[in-house]
Amino acid sequence: MNFTAIDFETATGYHPCSVGIVTVQNGIIVDEFVTLIKPPNNEYNPFTTRVHGIYPKDTVNSKSFFQVYPEIEKRLKNRVVVAHNESFDRNVLMKSMLLHGLNYEDLNIASKWECTVKIYKAKGIKPTKLSDCCREMKIQLNHHEALSDARACAKLYLLR
């Protein structure tokens, strides 16, 4: 089973402030990547800061999405992509790429990704928040930390 799990934390709307990416080859996690991302003007919504605990002071010297994108691209290109709430993470990626003049089609990935929310809802787990699914499946999680969320998503997908 080969795929890549991704999770974005956002500063405002669809502007990411962190990304976690986990690469799975033959059912084994073989690569993990996480980085902070400086959002446009380093602006944050106070609500999102309360959710993930990332503040402007944390990203003031971080790379922009455009600067981080080569690392994202090499991990996603030509892969099956999985996210816990795929429409959210997919839209963060697509809108960030559009903002920076990058073409989503160049990644050669599906227009809709695999979604562990949908998978676990179909299994009857309610509610289907990442923390609930991880509790049910006994997966360790430091919720709203991008790498932990991506790793947990990858493990949920492996256990589907």
N, C-alpha and C positions, 0 to 999 in steps of 0.2 A: 504494500500500500504506500503510494508516493503522493505527497501533497505538502502544501505550505499553509500554516495557520497564521493569521495576522490579527492584531488588535491595535487600534488607535485610541489614545486619550486626546481629548480636544480642549482647546483654550476658549474658543468662541465658535458657535455654529459648527462649521465643517473645517475649521482651521486646527490641524493637529499640533500638539505640544509634546507628544511622545508616540513612538511606535515600537511594538514588539513583534518579532517574526520568528516562527519556529518551523524548521524544515524537517520533514519526515521522509525517509527512504526505506523501503522494505519494512515498514512498520516500526522503525527506530528513529528517534530524534537524533539527527546528525549535525544540526547547526541551530544556534540561537543568536538572535541579534536584537539589541535594544538601544535606543538613543532618544535623547531629548531633542525637540525641534523648536526653534524659535518661531512662534507664530507671527503673522504680519503685525508690525508695530509693537510686538511683544505684549499684546493686549489679551486680557483674560476676563471671562465672565466670573464673578464671585461664586456663582453656583457650581461651575465646573471645578474650580479650585477646591471647594469643599468636598467634592466627590473624589478627586484623585490626589489632592495634596500637592500639586505642582503649582508653583508661583512664578511670577515674572522674574524674580531674582534667580530662579533655577535655570531659566532659559536665556537670560540676557546675553550670554556668550556662546549659546548653542548655534549650530548650523541651521540654515533655513531649510524648508522642505525641498527646494530645488537642489541645495547642496547635499542633502541626505538621499535624494531620489536614486542615484546610481546604486546605492546599497539595497534599496527597496526593489529596484528593477531586477537586479541580478538574482534576487531570491524569489521573485514572483513570475518572471518571464517563462512562458510555456508550461506553467504548472497548474495543477488543480489547486484552487485557493479555498480555504475554509475560514469562516469567522463565526463568532457566536450569534451575533445579530448582523448577518451579512449585508443587509441593505444599508445599515449605518456605516460600517467600515468601508464598504464598496463606494458609497457616496463621498466619504471623506477622501478616499484615494482619487476618485474621478474628478471631484471638484478642485482638489489641490493640484492635480495634474493640469486641468484646464486653466487654472489661474496662472500657472507657470509655463503655459504654451507647450505642454507635453501631451502626446497622443496616447490615449488609453489602448487603442487597438494595437499599438506597437508592442504591448505586453503579451499579446496572443493568449489571453485568458478569457474565461467565460464571461458573458455579460451579466450573469447571475452566478454567485458562488455557492458552494456547499454551506449549509447553515445548520449549526448544532441546535439552535433554538427550535427550528422546524423538526429536526430529527427527534429531539427529546420530547417535544410536544406530542408527536405521533406515537411515542412510547408511553404516553400517559403521565409524564412528569408534569406536575403543576405546583407552583408557578415555574416558568422556565428561565428565570434569571440565571446567569452563570453561577452565582453562589449557590443557588438551590440545586442545580444540576450537579455541581461538584460535591455538595454535601451528600446527595443521593448516591453518587457513584464513588464516594470516598477518595476524591482527588483534592490534594492540597492546593490552596488558593490564597494569594495575597491580593484580594479583589481591587480592581482599578489601578493596578500596576501593570503596564502594558505587556511586559514579558511573561509575568505570571498568568495573566489572562490568556495570552496566546498559547502558552504551554498547556494550560488547562483545557482550552478549546481543542488543541491537538489530541490530548488524551481522551477527551469526550468523543472525538471523531473516531479514534482507534477502537473505542469500546462500543460503538454504535451497534 
